[in-house]
Amino acid sequence: MVRKFVAGAAIAASLVLPASHALAQQPELKIFNWSDYVDPAVLEEFSKETGVKVVYDTFDQMETVDTKLLAGKTGYDLIVVTASFLPRHIPLKLYAEIDRARVPNLQHMWPEITGRLAKYDSGNRFAVNYMWGTTGIGYNVAKVKQRLGDAPVDSWSIVFDPAKLSKLADCGVHVLDATEEMFPAALRYLGLDPDSKKEADLTKASQLLQKIRPHIRKFHSSEYITALANGDICLAVGYSGDILQARKRAKEANAGVEIAYAIPKEGALMWFDSLVIPADAANKEAALKFIDFVNRPEVAAKNSNFIQYASGNLAAQKHLDPAVLNDPGIYPKPDVIARLYTITPYDERTQRTVNRLWTRVKTGR
Amino acid sequence: MSAPPVAGERGRLRAGRVLVLALPYLWLAAFFLAPFAIVARMSLSDSARALPPYAPHWEGLSRLGAFLSALDFENYALLASDTLYLDAYLSSVRLAAFATLLALAVGFPLAYAMARAPRQWQPALLVAVILPFWTSFLIRIYAWIGILRPQGFLDAVAQGLGLTDAPLGIMNTDAAVLIGMVYSYLPFMVLPVYAALERIDRSLLEAAADLGSPPWKSFWTITVPLAAPGIVAGCLLVFIPAIGEFVIPDLLGGPDTLMIGKVLWTEFFSNRDWPLSSAVAVVLLAVLLLPVIVFQRALKAREGSR
């Protein structure tokens, strides 16, 4: 769910780390992860310690991974997969079960996160949480204040109330092009169950989305990062990590753009990016070693400090940079966490219905 | 007594000829017909939670009957019943046709100037037309985002010249998609038109001038008809990729931009509906075949009239 830097068509940049010893038969670990989602030093340390050469490829759309997995062989030993895809993939036997005895550092996992992840992967048999976050509202502080006054941005109403959103239309609004994000948010705002699969509820949600559609400049799942950072738009519904990245980039550019991230008080969707081992992985051994390595509390913290995402590893929090740990956009307070929701996937028929509704919203027909 | 070896030689010659002729057909069969058959078969299947995500799967000749009976035209019925798809096809045809006309309007004068330029310049001019291909297509489209975005390069220039105060607001509209397509496919228009113009015998124009034809008349009655095959080829080379374009509408277009390439992408990747997206692709191919058939007919009619 984290789409960064390189958007659009799938660009896989492969980074082959300098081999610590130049043996032809050196074991390899092929990892497929979101772009900018690891501290490169962590990969180097892993290679140095284990002698396993890491071949690291990146993607920027979950659909790319999904299609590779569904088509058959991926060629990777370890993949980072978004939890909402797990219930579809696990029955197809795409993944190898994690041998927990071989990954002692799993004892450091955060029960709150593991428990919620179990909704997608019953018994936590196949997936180990890597990072997690929320889907909320990113905005340009100055531009929103200028148009809506001093009222705090803390509710979905800024998106779903046409009277409010229309005031922001001139400076630009982007929302995610993803049914599994936008329908639950709309349902939550309407006071309905965000996980509802009832056609009547979904139709109500799509009617709400139709109403705000004239004020939306673009439905896209990655362009808002650059657009927010450049000050081209003033509001985006997007993934926490992406918006925090836009905030960081805007700060670095020093062009007077200030970006903030808000988790709406009605609650927001919580997402989990998790490590899985494909059933046909060539080097499951190394994949397990890597899962154990990144869950050492110090290593997990190093990774989180670098990429600024919340880790699923509880023990890592002791080693975190206070600026990361105390950022409510990265680590929400417990009362906010309590209001976050998760959803289950749509069945094939409902998925088709939702897709039709969503296409109608997007095209205004 | 010399007859049998001659016959053998002839036979070998014929076999060689058949082989040479068969090669392009084998190529077509392996790289066009076979993939098309797979797509067509997928378009008759049902979406399913399976690997790959559709059913039925081929289980050998003994199950042929069961396999065939599981295929149906449900996906095509959905394409026909939901106006979204028709709208998307029509809107793609419209945008691609506009892009083709604009590319012709820009490309023809360019090709004409190139063909009329001094001989020794022409290779350099040709390289200049092809040069943009040395940069990745994706990066060039991203560069257009930089130009068209609010407060981008174009806005800065327009405001600097005092033409306007407000942002032009071209980004994320159909206009931006058109600009992107005309820009990307312009070389495909320029090259065939240039090739056709370059072949025109200039003595024909001189003869027309000697006989008192004004330049504009010579242009319309001599240059344009002789360049027609190049113009048509250029139009097809722009129209066909433009109609199925995905990247340009995705990056430069807005919510109002409805193109079949994007619909196909959504059905395939987001909705994981491989059968429906295959049906979209088959219909798209049929839509694309139409202009090619019309072109072929026109060519034949032309040859016949000579």
HADDOCK unambig.tbl for C-alpha pairs under 7 A between the chains (distance, minus, plus):
assign (segid A and resid 8 and name CA) (segid B and resid 251 and name CA) 6.98 0.50 0.50
assign (segid A and resid 63 and name CA) (segid B and resid 269 and name CA) 5.41 0.50 0.50
assign (segid A and resid 63 and name CA) (segid B and resid 270 and name CA) 6.34 0.50 0.50
assign (segid A and resid 67 and name CA) (segid B and resid 269 and name CA) 6.81 0.50 0.50
assign (segid A and resid 70 and name CA) (segid B and resid 51 and name CA) 5.53 0.50 0.50
assign (segid A and resid 70 and name CA) (segid B and resid 52 and name CA) 5.29 0.50 0.50
assign (segid A and resid 70 and name CA) (segid B and resid 53 and name CA) 6.51 0.50 0.50
assign (segid A and resid 71 and name CA) (segid B and resid 51 and name CA) 6.52 0.50 0.50
assign (segid A and resid 71 and name CA) (segid B and resid 52 and name CA) 5.16 0.50 0.50
assign (segid A and resid 72 and name CA) (segid B and resid 51 and name CA) 6.79 0.50 0.50
assign (segid A and resid 72 and name CA) (segid B and resid 52 and name CA) 6.97 0.50 0.50
assign (segid A and resid 92 and name CA) (segid B and resid 50 and name CA) 6.52 0.50 0.50
assign (segid A and resid 217 and name CA) (segid B and resid 254 and name CA) 6.50 0.50 0.50
assign (segid A and resid 217 and name CA) (segid B and resid 255 and name CA) 6.80 0.50 0.50
assign (segid A and resid 218 and name CA) (segid B and resid 254 and name CA) 5.44 0.50 0.50
assign (segid A and resid 218 and name CA) (segid B and resid 255 and name CA) 5.53 0.50 0.50
assign (segid A and resid 219 and name CA) (segid B and resid 255 and name CA) 6.37 0.50 0.50
assign (segid A and resid 232 and name CA) (segid B and resid 150 and name CA) 6.41 0.50 0.50
assign (segid A and resid 355 and name CA) (segid B and resid 271 and name CA) 6.97 0.50 0.50
assign (segid A and resid 362 and name CA) (segid B and resid 255 and name CA) 5.78 0.50 0.50
assign (segid A and resid 363 and name CA) (segid B and resid 255 and name CA) 5.88 0.50 0.50
assign (segid A and resid 363 and name CA) (segid B and resid 256 and name CA) 5.55 0.50 0.50
assign (segid A and resid 363 and name CA) (segid B and resid 258 and name CA) 6.82 0.50 0.50
